[in-house]
Amino acid sequence: MSTAPHPTARGLLVWMQAHHGRLMELVNEEAPGSEDSSPAGDPAIRAHLRFVAEALAANAGPGQVEELESFAHHLEVRMQAAAESMDDVLERLEDATAFEAESQFGDAVAEDGTFVGVLERRLRVDAAIQVFLEALDRARPDRIPIRQPTLAWWKANSRRLAHTIFALDRGAKQSLIDRGQQDAVADPEIVNQIGQAAMLQGHVKFLVEALAQNL
């Protein structure tokens, strides 16, 4: 484990890249029994957040190892407890997202099934991250809360998140093209799968950066 007093974004991301196989194990653990096997479905979201929790524990500095390991081990229970107190927050998040979409694209956007599906997936990721942060604060009751400053950093850097998702999406498509699979990039279903994966991966990368600023 790292002996640094606080995990850095680079250190966390390097660890996550080196342990990518563990993420696949978590995805496989979450998948059974779920009807949603999409790249940004609830099982995938849970797996990615468990992976972030394990990365935090593996890179914790002195004095934080035990509480972060406990957080990672009991993440599901902690998030369930946190979600119960976050109902109002999540409802406001849903209302704000719907208002923003209708303001930008008009009332008819509610009739666009594809767009609504994309919006709902992104909302579920945003909501899960908020609950994750609340659960992390509850797991560290004697430390300065980090949910609000993390979300403040997130909001201040939101444009970077959009660029991150775009770059991941473009990189995945380019990888297919480089392997001679140009037809795949023209397949709407494959493009949708790539977009979902890029959205979730972008949010997770951004979460790691935000946490590193505030832990």
C-alpha positions as CSV (number, residue, x, y, z in Angstrom):
1,M,0.0,0.0,0.0
2,S,1.0,3.6,-0.6
3,T,2.6,5.5,2.3
4,A,1.5,8.8,0.9
5,P,-0.7,10.8,3.4
6,H,-3.4,11.2,0.8
7,P,-4.1,9.3,-2.4
8,T,-3.5,11.2,-5.6
9,A,-5.7,11.1,-8.7
10,R,-2.7,9.7,-10.7
11,G,-1.9,7.1,-8.0
12,L,-5.5,5.9,-7.9
13,L,-5.9,5.8,-11.6
14,V,-2.6,3.9,-12.1
15,W,-3.7,1.4,-9.5
16,M,-7.1,1.0,-11.2
17,Q,-5.5,0.4,-14.5
18,A,-3.1,-2.1,-13.1
19,H,-5.9,-4.0,-11.5
20,H,-8.4,-3.9,-14.3
21,G,-9.0,-7.6,-14.0
22,R,-10.4,-6.9,-10.5
23,L,-13.0,-4.6,-12.1
24,M,-14.1,-7.4,-14.5
25,E,-14.5,-9.7,-11.4
26,L,-16.7,-7.2,-9.7
27,V,-18.8,-6.7,-12.9
28,N,-19.3,-10.5,-13.0
29,E,-20.2,-10.6,-9.4
30,E,-22.9,-7.9,-9.9
31,A,-24.3,-9.2,-13.1
32,P,-26.1,-12.4,-12.0
33,G,-29.8,-11.9,-11.4
34,S,-30.0,-8.6,-13.1
35,E,-32.0,-8.0,-16.3
36,D,-29.7,-5.0,-17.2
37,S,-26.4,-6.1,-18.5
38,S,-25.7,-2.9,-20.4
39,P,-22.3,-1.0,-19.9
40,A,-24.0,1.6,-17.8
41,G,-26.7,-0.5,-16.1
42,D,-27.0,-0.7,-12.3
43,P,-24.8,-3.7,-12.0
44,A,-22.0,-2.0,-13.9
45,I,-22.4,1.2,-11.8
46,R,-22.2,-0.8,-8.6
47,A,-19.1,-2.7,-9.8
48,H,-17.3,0.5,-10.7
49,L,-18.1,2.2,-7.4
50,R,-16.9,-0.9,-5.5
51,F,-13.7,-0.7,-7.6
52,V,-13.2,3.0,-6.6
53,A,-13.7,2.0,-2.9
54,E,-11.1,-0.7,-3.2
55,A,-8.7,1.7,-4.9
56,L,-9.1,4.2,-2.1
57,A,-8.4,1.5,0.5
58,A,-5.4,0.2,-1.4
59,N,-3.9,3.7,-1.7
60,A,-4.9,5.0,1.8
61,G,-2.4,6.8,3.8
62,P,-1.5,6.1,7.5
63,G,-4.5,6.5,9.7
64,Q,-7.0,6.0,6.9
65,V,-6.4,2.4,5.9
66,E,-8.8,0.7,8.4
67,E,-11.7,3.0,7.8
68,L,-11.4,2.9,4.0
69,E,-11.0,-0.9,4.0
70,S,-14.1,-1.2,6.1
71,F,-15.9,1.2,3.7
72,A,-15.0,-0.9,0.7
73,H,-15.9,-4.1,2.4
74,H,-19.3,-2.9,3.6
75,L,-20.1,-0.6,0.6
76,E,-23.4,-2.1,-0.4
77,V,-24.8,-1.8,3.1
78,R,-23.5,1.7,3.6
79,M,-24.9,2.9,0.3
80,Q,-28.3,1.4,1.1
81,A,-28.3,3.3,4.5
82,A,-27.1,6.5,2.9
83,A,-29.7,6.3,0.1
84,E,-32.5,6.3,2.7
85,S,-31.5,9.8,3.8
86,M,-30.8,11.0,0.3
87,D,-34.4,10.6,-1.2
88,D,-35.0,14.3,-1.3
89,V,-31.6,15.1,-2.8
90,L,-32.1,12.5,-5.5
91,E,-35.6,13.7,-6.3
92,R,-34.3,17.3,-6.7
93,L,-31.6,15.9,-8.9
94,E,-34.1,14.2,-11.1
95,D,-36.4,17.3,-11.3
96,A,-33.4,19.5,-12.2
97,T,-32.2,17.1,-14.9
98,A,-35.7,17.0,-16.4
99,F,-36.1,20.8,-16.3
100,E,-32.7,21.3,-17.9
101,A,-33.5,18.8,-20.7
102,E,-36.9,20.4,-21.4
103,S,-35.4,23.9,-21.3
104,Q,-32.7,23.0,-23.8
105,F,-34.6,20.7,-26.2
106,G,-38.3,21.5,-25.6
107,D,-41.2,19.6,-24.0
108,A,-41.2,17.1,-26.9
109,V,-37.9,15.6,-25.6
110,A,-40.0,13.5,-23.2
111,E,-41.3,11.6,-26.2
112,D,-37.9,10.7,-27.5
113,G,-37.3,7.3,-26.0
114,T,-33.6,7.1,-27.0
115,F,-32.9,10.5,-25.5
116,V,-34.8,9.7,-22.3
117,G,-32.9,6.5,-22.0
118,V,-29.6,8.2,-22.2
119,L,-30.7,10.9,-19.7
120,E,-32.0,8.3,-17.2
121,R,-28.8,6.3,-17.3
122,R,-26.7,9.4,-16.7
123,L,-29.1,10.4,-13.9
124,R,-28.7,7.0,-12.2
125,V,-24.9,7.3,-12.4
126,D,-25.0,10.9,-10.9
127,A,-27.4,9.7,-8.1
128,A,-25.2,6.6,-7.3
129,I,-22.2,8.9,-7.0
130,Q,-24.0,11.2,-4.6
131,V,-25.0,8.2,-2.5
132,F,-21.5,6.9,-2.6
133,L,-20.1,10.2,-1.3
134,E,-22.7,10.3,1.5
135,A,-21.8,6.8,2.5
136,L,-18.1,7.7,2.5
137,D,-18.8,10.6,4.9
138,R,-20.8,8.3,7.2
139,A,-17.9,5.8,7.2
140,R,-15.5,8.6,8.3
141,P,-17.6,10.4,11.0
142,D,-14.6,12.0,12.7
143,R,-13.2,13.6,9.6
144,I,-14.3,16.7,7.6
145,P,-17.2,15.8,5.3
146,I,-16.2,15.6,1.7
147,R,-19.4,15.2,-0.2
148,Q,-20.2,18.9,-0.6
149,P,-16.6,20.0,-1.4
150,T,-16.3,17.1,-3.9
151,L,-19.6,18.1,-5.6
152,A,-18.5,21.7,-5.6
153,W,-15.2,20.7,-7.4
154,W,-17.3,18.6,-9.7
155,K,-19.6,21.4,-10.7
156,A,-16.6,23.8,-11.2
157,N,-15.0,21.3,-13.5
158,S,-18.1,20.0,-15.3
159,R,-16.9,21.0,-18.7
160,R,-13.8,18.8,-18.3
161,L,-16.2,15.9,-17.6
162,A,-17.9,16.4,-21.0
163,H,-14.5,16.4,-22.7
164,T,-13.4,13.3,-20.8
165,I,-16.5,11.4,-21.9
166,F,-16.1,12.6,-25.5
167,A,-12.4,11.5,-25.5
168,L,-13.2,8.1,-24.2
169,D,-16.0,7.6,-26.7
170,R,-13.8,8.7,-29.6
171,G,-10.9,6.6,-28.4
172,A,-13.0,3.4,-28.2
173,K,-14.4,4.0,-31.7
174,Q,-10.9,4.7,-33.1
175,S,-9.7,1.5,-31.6
176,L,-12.3,-0.4,-33.5
177,I,-11.4,1.4,-36.7
178,D,-7.7,0.6,-36.2
179,R,-8.6,-3.1,-35.9
180,G,-10.4,-2.9,-39.2
181,Q,-13.9,-2.9,-37.7
182,Q,-15.2,0.2,-39.5
183,D,-18.6,-1.5,-39.9
184,A,-19.0,-1.7,-36.1
185,V,-18.8,2.0,-35.7
186,A,-21.7,2.3,-38.1
187,D,-23.8,0.0,-36.0
188,P,-26.2,2.0,-33.8
189,E,-26.3,-0.7,-31.1
190,I,-22.5,-0.8,-30.9
191,V,-22.3,2.9,-30.9
192,N,-24.8,3.0,-28.0
193,Q,-22.8,0.5,-26.0
194,I,-19.6,2.5,-26.5
195,G,-21.4,5.7,-25.5
196,Q,-22.7,4.1,-22.3
197,A,-19.3,2.7,-21.4
198,A,-17.6,6.1,-22.0
199,M,-20.2,7.9,-19.9
200,L,-19.8,5.6,-16.9
201,Q,-16.0,5.4,-17.2
202,G,-15.8,9.2,-17.6
203,H,-17.8,9.7,-14.4
204,V,-15.7,7.2,-12.5
205,K,-12.5,8.9,-13.6
206,F,-13.9,12.2,-12.6
207,L,-15.0,10.9,-9.3
208,V,-11.5,9.7,-8.6
209,E,-10.0,13.1,-9.5
210,A,-12.6,14.9,-7.3
211,L,-12.0,12.6,-4.3
212,A,-8.2,13.1,-4.6
213,Q,-8.8,16.8,-4.2
214,N,-10.7,16.5,-1.0
215,L,-9.7,13.4,0.9
